[in-house]
C-alpha cells in the first residue's frame, strides 16, 4: 500500500537510539502529534528532531505550490539545526533541563523580524529588507529550542482579512484552493493546517490571529496587550498590535504563550503576565460558569454569511455550554454597534503615522523615477504600497487632519473608553464572553475585495478585544458548508488561564463525543458538504 504523505511514518535514522522508539512511533505519524507532544517525544528519543523537520519539509514540498503559505523557508539550515538538537538530547544526562520546544519546527509571520532573514511584511516596500536583529518573541522561541522553518505570507503590513493583499501573491485555503485562509496571518494558519509547521506565530491587530485560525480549523490566541513584547514586530497600529500563537490545540497555544510572555526592556508597553498552568487546563470544567453573549456580535448582515452560518454555530455553542452545566445569557452592549468604526478610525490613524517612515530615504524601496525630494516621496509611496495600505493611510490622514481631528479621532478615543467600561462591567459578572469568531466560513478568493466595507464590518466580533487589549481565543467548533468554523472566548486582562481552560474543555468534549450530540458536521451536513438544514 502506498504511504500517505500526510501520515508519514517515522523512520529509524540513528541506530544508537533505543530500539523501542521506532516500534512505538511507527503507530503514529509525526504530524499528528501536537507541538507539546512532539517536544516530549524528542526528549524521550522516541522521535528525532531531524525526522520531524523532514516531515514538515516534505509537506511543504507537496503543498506549497497550491497554498503559498510561505514567503521564504530554509531546508538545509533547518535540518542542520535539527541534528544539533538531536545531539543535545543524546548527550543530556537530565532531559528535564532541556528547552521546552527543543527540536520542534515552527513558522513565524513575515512582520516578525528574524536576524539575517528577509522580512518583507508582504510588501514591495520591504521586499529586500534584511533586519540586523530579531523580534523579542522570536528570540524567546529560539531560546526555547524551536527551529524556525521559515517566514509566512501575510496581507501587506497586516492590513487585510484574506492574505490576498500580499505583494508576493495570495495564500489559498489548505482545504479549498478557491477560498482564502483568512488574514492577515493567513500564511501562518495555512502552514500549520497543512502540516507545514507544528505551530506558528502570527500577529493580531483587529483579529488577524483569530479569524484565520477559525477559517483553517485551528486555535488562535490573542494574548493580553503588552504580555508579548512588540520589539521587532513591524508596527501597524501600535496600541493594538500583539503577537500570539496559531496552533492545532489549546495546550500548544498555552505552551507558546508561556514562552513568549514577559516584560521586555526594549518595549516599554510590555508587562509580565501570569503564566498559564497547563495541568489546571486539563481539569477545567464549565459547570457553574456564567457566560455572556453580547447580542450586538450576532449580526448576519455581511456579504459572506448569506446562509446564516454564524447564528447556527452560536445556537450550537449555547446548547453545548448549557448542556455541560454553564449558565448562558445574552447581554445588551449598545456601544458595540460602533466598535468597527472606532477600530478603523484609530487603527488607520496609527497606521498612517507608523508608515510615514517609509519615504525612500532611510531604508526600503526607493523609486528610480523621481527628479526631486517631493517627487521621491510621492513616487516611492505610490509604487511601494498596495491598494489596501493606501486606503488605510488615506483614512488615517483624513481623521488626523485639523478639520476632523476632534470630531473623528478624539470622538473615537472617547468611544473606545466607553467600550472598555462596558466590558469591565460585563467581566465583573461573567466568567468569559462568547461569540462567533467570524461571520460564516472562509470566503472565496476575490469575494472580500468586491465590497471592502462589508469586509470591515465582518471584523465586528474580533475588534472589541483589540480595542480593549484583553485576551481572546478562537476554538474550532465543528464544520459548516464543508469547512471549519470557530467560536471565540473573550476574557478580562490577564484572563488567559480562564479562556484557555474553557477552550481545552471544548476540545476534550468534541474529541470524546461518541453519541453524535456534538458532531455538528454529521448532524447537519450531507456527506458531500451541502449546506446546513
C-alpha positions in Angstrom: 0.0 0.0 0.0 1.3 3.4 -0.9 2.3 5.5 2.1 0.1 8.5 2.8 2.4 11.6 2.8 0.2 13.4 5.3 0.6 10.4 7.7 4.2 9.7 7.2 5.7 7.0 9.4 8.8 7.8 11.4 11.9 6.2 10.0 14.9 5.0 12.1 17.8 7.4 11.5 20.0 6.9 14.4 20.8 3.3 15.4 22.1 4.5 18.8 18.6 5.3 19.9 16.7 2.7 21.9 15.1 0.0 19.7 11.6 0.6 21.1 11.4 4.1 19.7 10.7 3.1 16.2 8.2 0.4 17.3 6.2 3.0 19.2 6.3 5.8 16.7 5.6 3.5 13.8 2.0 3.5 15.0 1.5 7.3 14.9 2.5 9.8 12.2 4.8 12.6 13.4 2.5 15.4 12.1 -0.4 14.0 14.1 1.5 15.0 17.3 0.9 18.4 18.8 3.9 20.6 19.3 3.7 19.8 23.1 3.6 16.0 22.4 6.4 16.3 19.7 8.7 18.1 22.2 8.1 15.3 24.7 8.8 12.5 22.1 12.0 14.2 21.0 13.2 14.5 24.7 12.3 10.8 25.2 14.2 9.9 22.0 11.1 8.3 20.5 11.4 10.5 17.5 14.2 12.7 16.3 14.0 16.4 15.5 15.5 15.6 12.1 12.6 13.3 11.4 10.1 16.0 12.5 11.7 18.7 10.4 11.9 16.3 7.4 8.2 15.5 7.7 7.4 19.2 7.7 9.7 19.9 4.7 8.0 17.1 2.8 4.6 18.6 3.4 5.9 22.0 2.3 7.2 20.4 -0.9 3.9 18.8 -1.6 1.5 21.7 -0.7 3.3 25.0 -1.2 2.6 25.2 -4.9 -1.1 25.1 -4.2 -1.3 27.0 -0.9 1.7 29.5 -0.9 1.8 29.8 2.9 5.5 30.7 3.0 7.4 33.6 1.6 10.8 32.0 2.5 12.0 28.9 4.2 15.4 27.2 4.6 15.7 23.5 4.3 19.3 22.7 4.9 19.7 25.2 7.7 16.6 23.7 9.5 17.9 20.2 9.1 21.3 21.2 10.4 19.7 22.8 13.5 17.6 19.6 14.0 20.7 17.4 14.0 22.2 19.7 16.7 19.0 19.4 18.8 19.2 15.6 18.5 22.8 15.7 19.6 21.8 17.7 22.6 19.2 15.1 23.6 21.6 12.2 23.2 24.3 13.9 25.3 21.9 15.2 28.0 22.0 13.5 31.4 18.8 15.1 32.6 16.2 15.7 29.8 14.1 17.8 32.1 16.6 20.6 31.9 16.3 20.7 28.1 14.5 23.7 26.4 10.7 23.1 26.3 10.4 23.3 22.5 13.7 21.6 21.6 13.7 20.4 18.0 10.1 21.5 17.2 9.6 23.1 13.8 7.7 26.4 13.9 6.9 29.2 11.4 6.7 32.9 12.0 4.7 35.6 10.3 6.8 37.9 8.0 6.3 41.0 10.1 8.2 39.4 13.0 11.9 40.2 12.4 14.4 37.4 12.3 18.0 38.5 12.2 19.7 37.9 8.8 16.5 36.7 7.1 14.4 38.7 4.7 11.4 40.3 6.4 9.1 41.9 3.9 5.7 42.3 5.7 4.2 41.1 2.4 5.1 44.5 0.8 7.1 45.7 -2.1 8.3 48.5 0.2 10.4 46.0 2.2 10.9 43.3 -0.4 14.7 43.3 0.1 14.9 44.2 3.8 17.1 42.1 6.0 16.9 43.0 9.6 20.0 43.2 11.9 18.1 41.9 14.9 15.3 39.6 15.8 11.9 40.3 17.5 12.0 39.5 21.2 9.2 36.9 20.9 11.2 35.2 18.1 14.3 35.2 20.2 12.3 33.6 23.0 11.1 30.8 20.7 14.6 30.1 19.5 15.9 30.1 23.1 13.2 27.6 23.9 14.7 25.3 21.3 12.2 25.8 18.5 13.5 25.5 14.9 12.2 28.4 12.7 11.4 26.8 9.4 10.5 30.0 7.5 8.6 33.2 7.2 4.9 33.1 6.3 2.8 35.1 3.9 0.6 37.9 5.1 -1.6 40.8 4.0 0.7 43.8 3.4 1.7 45.3 6.7 -1.1 43.3 8.3 -3.9 45.2 6.6 -6.4 42.8 5.3 -8.6 39.8 6.2 -7.8 37.3 3.5 -4.0 37.2 2.8 -4.8 38.3 -0.7 -3.2 41.7 -0.2 0.4 40.4 -0.4 2.8 41.8 -3.0 4.1 38.3 -3.4 0.7 36.7 -4.2 -2.2 35.4 -2.3 -2.3 32.4 0.1 -5.0 29.9 -0.5 -7.1 27.8 1.9 -5.4 24.4 2.5 -8.8 22.6 2.1 -10.2 24.5 -0.8 -7.8 26.5 -3.1 -10.7 28.6 -4.4 -11.1 30.1 -0.9 -9.0 32.3 1.3 -7.4 31.2 4.6 -8.2 34.5 6.3 -5.8 37.2 7.3 -3.7 38.9 7.9 -1.9 35.9 9.4 -3.3 33.5 6.8 0.1 32.2 5.8 0.8 31.1 9.4 -2.6 29.5 9.7 -2.4 27.7 6.4 1.1 26.4 7.1 0.0 24.8 10.4 -3.2 23.5 8.9 -1.5 21.5 6.1 1.4 20.3 8.3 4.0 22.8 7.1 4.8 23.6 10.8 3.9 22.2 14.2 2.9 25.7 15.3 3.3 29.3 14.2 3.4 32.8 15.5 1.0 35.3 14.0 0.1 38.9 14.9 -3.3 40.3 15.8 -4.3 43.9 15.4 -8.1 43.6 14.8 -8.5 39.8 14.6 -5.6 38.7 12.4 -4.8 35.6 14.5 -8.3 34.6 15.5 -10.1 34.9 12.1 -7.6 32.8 10.0 -7.4 30.2 12.8 -11.2 29.9 12.7 -11.2 29.6 8.9 -8.5 26.9 9.0 -9.8 24.8 11.9 -7.1 25.9 14.4 -6.7 27.5 17.7 -5.7 31.2 17.6 -4.8 33.1 20.8 -4.6 36.9 21.0 -2.9 37.5 24.4 -3.4 40.4 26.7 -1.9 43.5 25.1 1.7 44.0 26.4 2.1 40.5 27.7 4.2 39.7 24.5 6.8 42.3 23.6 6.3 44.2 20.4 10.0 44.8 19.9 10.8 43.6 16.4 7.1 43.5 15.3 6.7 45.8 12.4 4.1 48.3 13.5 0.6 48.7 12.1 -1.4 50.1 15.0 0.9 50.3 18.0 -1.9 50.4 20.6 -3.4 47.2 19.4 -0.6 45.1 17.7 0.3 41.9 19.5 2.0 38.6 18.6 0.4 35.3 19.5 0.3 31.6 18.7 -1.7 29.7 16.0 -1.7 26.0 16.8 -3.6 22.8 16.4 -4.7 22.8 20.1 -5.1 24.9 23.2 -2.3 23.2 25.1 0.1 24.2 22.3 -1.2 27.7 22.5 -0.7 27.8 26.2 2.8 26.5 25.9 3.8 29.0 23.2 2.2 31.8 25.2 4.2 30.9 28.3 7.4 31.0 26.2 6.9 34.4 24.6 5.2 36.1 27.5 7.1 38.6 29.6 8.3 42.2 30.2 11.0 43.4 27.8 13.2 46.4 28.5 13.2 47.1 24.7 9.4 47.6 24.8 8.1 50.0 27.5 4.5 48.9 26.9 5.4 45.2 27.8 4.4 43.6 31.1 4.8 40.2 32.8 1.5 38.4 32.6 0.8 35.3 34.8 1.9 32.0 33.2 -0.8 29.6 32.3 -1.0 26.4 34.4 -1.3 23.7 31.7 -2.1 21.0 34.1 -5.0 23.1 35.5 -6.4 23.4 32.0 -6.9 19.6 31.9 -9.2 19.9 35.0 -11.2 22.9 33.9 -15.0 22.5 33.8 -17.6 24.9 32.5 -20.2 23.6 35.0 -21.4 26.5 37.1 -19.7 29.1 34.9 -21.6 32.2 33.9 -21.2 33.1 30.2 -22.3 36.2 28.4 -23.1 36.5 24.7 -23.2 40.2 23.5 -26.2 40.3 21.2 -24.6 43.0 19.1 -22.0 40.5 18.0 -24.6 38.2 16.4 -25.2 40.3 13.3 -25.6 38.5 10.0 -25.5 41.5 7.6 -22.2 40.6 5.9 -21.6 39.7 2.3 -20.2 36.3 3.0 -22.6 34.8 5.5 -25.7 34.7 3.5 -26.7 31.3 4.8 -26.5 32.3 8.5 -23.6 30.0 9.4 -22.6 32.1 12.4 -26.1 32.1 14.0 -26.4 28.4 13.7 -22.9 27.9 15.1 -23.8 30.1 18.1 -27.0 28.2 18.7 -25.0 25.0 18.9 -22.4 26.7 21.2 -25.1 27.9 23.5 -26.6 24.4 23.7 -23.2 22.9 24.3 -22.4 25.1 27.3 -25.9 24.8 28.8 -25.8 21.0 28.3 -22.5 21.0 30.2 -23.8 22.9 33.2 -23.0 26.5 32.4 -25.4 29.4 32.5 -25.5 31.4 29.3 -27.1 34.8 29.0 -27.4 37.3 26.2 -26.3 40.8 27.2 -27.0 44.1 25.7 -23.9 46.2 24.8 -25.1 49.1 22.5 -21.7 50.6 22.2 -20.6 47.6 20.2 -22.7 48.9 17.3 -19.8 51.4 16.9 -16.9 49.1 17.5 -15.9 48.6 13.9 -16.0 52.4 13.2 -13.9 53.0 16.3 -11.4 50.4 15.4 -10.9 51.6 11.8 -10.6 55.2 12.8 -8.0 54.6 15.4 -6.1 51.8 13.7 -5.9 53.8 10.4 -4.7 56.9 12.2 -1.9 54.9 13.9 -1.1 53.2 10.6 -0.7 56.4 8.7 1.7 57.6 11.4 3.7 54.4 11.6 4.0 54.0 7.8 5.2 57.6 7.3 8.8 56.3 7.9 8.7 54.5 4.5 9.8 57.5 2.4 12.5 56.1 0.1 15.3 57.8 2.1 16.2 55.7 5.1 15.5 52.1 4.0 13.1 50.1 1.9 12.0 50.6 -1.6 13.1 53.8 -3.4 11.6 54.9 -6.7 14.1 55.4 -9.5 11.8 57.9 -11.4 11.9 60.9 -9.1 13.5 64.2 -10.1 13.3 65.9 -6.7 12.7 65.1 -3.0 9.0 65.8 -3.1 8.5 63.5 -6.1 10.7 60.9 -4.5 8.3 60.7 -1.5 5.3 60.6 -3.7 6.5 58.0 -6.3 8.1 55.8 -3.6 4.9 55.5 -1.6 2.7 55.3 -4.7 4.8 52.4 -6.2 5.8 50.7 -2.9 2.4 50.4 -1.1 -0.5 48.3 -2.3 -4.2 49.3 -2.6 -5.4 48.3 0.9 -2.4 50.0 2.6 -3.1 53.2 0.6 -6.8 53.1 1.6 -5.9 52.9 5.3 -3.3 55.7 5.0 -5.8 58.0 3.4 -8.4 57.3 6.0 -5.8 57.8 8.8 -4.7 61.1 7.3 -8.3 62.2 7.0 -9.2 61.6 10.7 -5.9 63.1 11.9 -6.4 66.3 9.8 -7.0 69.5 11.6 -10.6 69.7 10.3 -11.5 66.2 11.5 -9.3 65.5 14.5 -11.8 66.5 17.2 -15.0 65.1 15.6 -13.3 61.8 14.4 -10.2 60.8 16.2 -11.0 62.3 19.6 -14.5 61.0 19.5 -13.2 57.5 18.6 -10.9 57.7 21.6 -13.8 58.6 23.9 -15.9 55.8 22.5 -13.0 53.4 23.0 -13.2 54.2 26.7 -16.9 53.6 26.6 -16.3 50.1 25.1 -13.8 49.4 27.9 -16.3 50.5 30.6 -19.0 48.2 29.1 -16.7 45.2 29.1 -15.3 45.9 32.5 -18.9 45.7 33.8 -19.5 42.5 31.8 -16.4 40.8 33.2 -17.4 41.8 36.7 -20.3 39.4 36.3 -19.4 36.8 33.7 -16.5 34.4 33.7 -16.0 34.9 30.0 -17.9 36.1 26.9 -18.8 34.0 23.9 -19.4 35.0 20.3 -18.6 33.8 16.8 -15.1 34.4 15.6 -16.1 35.3 12.1 -19.4 35.6 10.2 -19.5 32.5 8.1 -16.9 30.2 6.6 -13.8 31.2 4.6 -15.0 33.3 1.7 -14.0 32.6 -1.9 -10.9 34.2 -3.5 -11.8 37.8 -4.6 -15.1 37.9 -2.7 -13.9 40.2 0.0 -12.4 42.7 -2.4 -15.8 43.2 -4.1 -17.1 45.1 -1.0 -14.3 46.4 1.3 -16.8 47.9 3.7 -18.5 44.6 4.2 -15.1 43.1 4.9 -14.5 45.7 7.6 -17.9 45.0 9.1 -17.1 41.3 9.2 -14.4 42.2 11.8 -17.2 43.0 14.3 -16.6 40.1 16.6 -12.8 40.4 16.8 -12.2 44.1 17.1 -13.6 44.6 20.7 -10.8 42.6 22.3 -8.3 44.5 20.1 -9.7 47.9 21.4 -9.6 46.7 25.0 -6.3 44.8 24.9 -7.9 41.8 26.5 -7.2 38.2 25.7 -9.4 36.3 23.2 -9.2 32.8 21.7 -10.7 31.2 18.7 -11.5 27.5 19.1 -12.6 25.1 16.3 -16.3 24.2 16.7 -17.4 21.8 14.1 -17.9 22.5 10.4 -20.4 24.1 8.1 -20.7 24.0 4.3 -17.8 21.5 4.4 -15.4 24.0 6.1 -14.2 24.7 9.6 -16.0 27.2 11.9 -14.8 28.6 15.2 -16.2 30.2 18.3 -14.4 33.0 20.3 -14.0 33.2 24.0 -13.0 36.6 25.5 -11.7 37.2 29.0 -10.6 40.2 31.1 -7.0 41.3 31.1 -4.7 38.5 32.2 -7.6 36.1 31.7 -5.6 33.6 29.6 -6.0 30.8 32.2 -9.8 31.0 32.1 -10.3 31.2 28.3 -7.6 28.6 27.6 -9.1 26.3 30.2 -12.6 26.7 28.6 -11.0 26.1 25.2 -9.4 22.9 26.4 -12.8 21.8 27.8 -14.4 22.3 24.4 -11.7 20.4 22.7 -11.9 17.4 25.0 -15.7 17.3 24.8 -15.6 17.4 21.0 -12.9 14.7 20.9 -14.7 12.4 23.3 -18.2 12.7 21.9 -19.5 9.3 21.0 -23.2 9.8 20.7 -23.3 12.4 18.0 -24.6 15.3 20.1 -21.6 17.5 19.3 -20.7 16.2 15.9 -22.4 19.1 14.1 -20.9 18.2 10.7 -22.6 14.8 10.6 -25.8 16.1 12.1 -26.4 19.0 9.8 -24.4 18.3 6.6 -24.9 15.8 4.0 -21.8 13.7 3.2 -20.9 15.8 0.2 -20.7 19.0 2.2 -24.1 20.5 1.5 -25.5 23.4 3.4 -26.9 23.1 6.9 -30.5 22.3 7.3 
